[in-house]
Amino acid sequence: MAANQSHSLLRIYLSSTDKDANYPIYEKIVEIANEHGVAGATVLRGVLGYKSRNEQSSLDISLQKEKYPIVIEIVDKNEKIISFYEKVKSKFDNMTRGCLITIESIDILLYK
């Protein structure tokens, strides 16, 4: 990734319990990103979150082991991010709630 190119950050907010054929969807998305040749992907595990309907995740520690917020961050050239999203967007078709996907332009300062 060169500093003078247009880059994007794709963020996918979902739950650790969201599945794609009994497989955690966040793992599947990162696997597809790797196969697609995307420059980088990171899965962040949240401690607590809430949705637009004020459905707060539980503070019960035993429940947090099972269900917690997940954010996937994926970075690459803008064209590659758009192409990747087109490839994976069907994975989210069956999700009825708890998913948000955003994209923003970013400046790469260092990439090794």
Secondary structure as the mmCIF struct_conf table of DSSP 4:
data_model
#
loop_
_struct_conf.conf_type_id
_struct_conf.id
_struct_conf.beg_label_comp_id
_struct_conf.beg_label_asym_id
_struct_conf.beg_label_seq_id
_struct_conf.end_label_comp_id
_struct_conf.end_label_asym_id
_struct_conf.end_label_seq_id
TURN_TY1_P TURN_TY1_P1 ALA A 3 ASN A 4
BEND BEND1 GLN A 5 GLN A 5
STRN STRN1 HIS A 7 SER A 15
TURN_TY1_P TURN_TY1_P2 SER A 16 THR A 17
STRN STRN2 LYS A 19 LYS A 19
BEND BEND2 ASP A 20 TYR A 23
STRN STRN3 PRO A 24 PRO A 24
HELX_RH_AL_P HELX_RH_AL_P1 ILE A 25 GLU A 35
TURN_TY1_P TURN_TY1_P3 HIS A 36 GLY A 37
BEND BEND3 ALA A 39 ALA A 39
STRN STRN4 GLY A 40 ARG A 45
BEND BEND4 VAL A 47 VAL A 47
TURN_TY1_P TURN_TY1_P4 SER A 52 ARG A 53
HELX_LH_PP_P HELX_LH_PP_P1 GLN A 56 SER A 58
HELX_RH_AL_P HELX_RH_AL_P2 ILE A 61 GLN A 64
TURN_TY1_P TURN_TY1_P5 LYS A 65 GLU A 66
STRN STRN5 PRO A 69 LYS A 77
HELX_RH_AL_P HELX_RH_AL_P3 ASN A 78 VAL A 88
HELX_RH_3T_P HELX_RH_3T_P1 LYS A 89 PHE A 92
TURN_TY1_P TURN_TY1_P6 ASP A 93 ASN A 94
BEND BEND5 ARG A 97 GLY A 98
STRN STRN6 LEU A 100 ILE A 106
#
